[in-house]
């Protein structure tokens, strides 16, 4: 039986606006770049929703420390978000699969208003 992932986006504001995509287990699986406005951050969420399932938009990278991570880019090449650092390439690839399955989520928790 296939169970659909039930992730959500959390919109937040520090110095600038940003968002995290969280998996159903509440783990952050993608962190956005920063945005000047709330509207731009919401546009970033829309871009992840539209592009998150497209494998060709993921760049599989290795940090200087040797830890694997990934970057999700929009079709125009702009970075939308980045993963955490993983211990193994297999764990990174599982992270990508989690973003692919959770990215269509329409649940957005606005942490700015609270």
C-alpha positions as semicolon CSV with decimal commas, in nm:
position;residue;x (nm);y (nm);z (nm)
1;X;0,000;0,000;0,000
2;X;0,143;0,336;-0,103
3;X;0,107;0,610;0,156
4;X;0,130;0,966;0,033
5;X;0,376;1,183;0,220
6;X;0,217;1,467;0,410
7;X;0,480;1,739;0,425
8;X;0,435;2,110;0,476
9;X;0,608;2,439;0,415
10;X;0,698;2,674;0,699
11;X;0,728;3,038;0,603
12;X;0,943;3,247;0,838
13;X;1,114;3,582;0,871
14;X;1,448;3,664;1,028
15;X;1,641;3,948;0,866
16;X;1,473;3,835;0,543
17;X;1,202;3,588;0,442
18;X;1,263;3,218;0,390
19;X;1,091;2,882;0,412
20;X;1,159;2,520;0,497
21;X;0,995;2,216;0,346
22;X;0,934;1,959;0,617
23;X;0,854;1,592;0,573
24;X;0,563;1,425;0,752
25;X;0,803;1,336;1,037
26;X;0,870;1,713;1,084
27;X;1,230;1,688;0,963
28;X;1,349;1,979;0,748
29;X;1,429;1,836;0,405
30;X;1,483;2,159;0,208
31;X;1,576;2,511;0,320
32;X;1,515;2,802;0,088
33;X;1,735;3,089;-0,008
34;X;1,642;3,422;0,149
35;X;1,395;3,662;-0,008
36;X;1,335;4,035;0,028
37;X;0,957;4,001;0,051
38;X;0,695;3,756;0,172
39;X;0,550;3,747;-0,180
40;X;0,887;3,640;-0,321
41;X;0,918;3,364;-0,059
42;X;0,569;3,243;-0,151
43;X;0,685;3,242;-0,514
44;X;0,976;3,022;-0,406
45;X;0,734;2,780;-0,245
46;X;0,531;2,775;-0,569
47;X;0,850;2,697;-0,760
48;X;0,928;2,401;-0,532
49;X;0,569;2,280;-0,570
50;X;0,599;2,301;-0,950
51;X;0,955;2,171;-0,988
52;X;1,029;1,950;-0,688
53;X;0,943;1,625;-0,864
54;X;1,185;1,687;-1,156
55;X;1,502;1,486;-1,097
56;X;1,702;1,686;-1,353
57;X;1,669;2,000;-1,137
58;X;1,864;1,848;-0,846
59;X;2,239;1,902;-0,823
60;X;2,404;1,632;-0,618
61;X;2,706;1,789;-0,452
62;X;2,978;1,719;-0,197
63;X;3,086;1,981;0,056
64;X;3,454;2,051;0,126
65;X;3,408;1,843;0,442
66;X;3,322;1,546;0,219
67;X;2,956;1,541;0,320
68;X;2,701;1,493;0,041
69;X;2,415;1,742;-0,002
70;X;2,187;1,863;-0,280
71;X;2,062;2,184;-0,431
72;X;1,725;2,223;-0,605
73;X;1,728;2,468;-0,893
74;X;1,446;2,626;-1,090
75;X;1,436;2,559;-1,467
76;X;1,611;2,897;-1,518
77;X;1,907;2,772;-1,310
78;X;1,836;2,982;-1,000
79;X;1,882;2,801;-0,668
80;X;1,551;2,751;-0,488
81;X;1,676;2,557;-0,187
82;X;1,940;2,335;-0,035
83;X;1,944;2,026;0,183
84;X;2,124;1,960;0,506
85;X;2,460;1,782;0,502
86;X;2,429;1,403;0,491
87;X;2,662;1,129;0,609
88;X;2,632;0,921;0,290
89;X;2,533;0,962;-0,074
90;X;2,252;0,712;-0,016
91;X;2,111;0,930;0,264
92;X;2,134;1,234;0,035
93;X;1,951;1,048;-0,240
94;X;1,680;0,950;0,011
95;X;1,653;1,321;0,098
96;X;1,597;1,404;-0,268
97;X;1,324;1,139;-0,289
98;X;1,161;1,287;0,021
99;X;1,158;1,636;-0,137
100;X;1,012;1,489;-0,456
101;X;0,727;1,325;-0,265
102;X;0,660;1,616;-0,026
103;X;0,706;1,912;-0,262
104;X;0,348;1,906;-0,402
105;X;0,212;1,985;-0,053
106;X;-0,020;2,285;-0,042
107;X;0,001;2,317;0,337
108;X;0,186;2,638;0,426
109;X;0,234;2,732;0,792
110;X;0,288;3,106;0,814
111;X;0,515;3,148;1,115
112;X;0,542;3,523;1,049
113;X;0,186;3,591;1,161
114;X;0,218;3,394;1,485
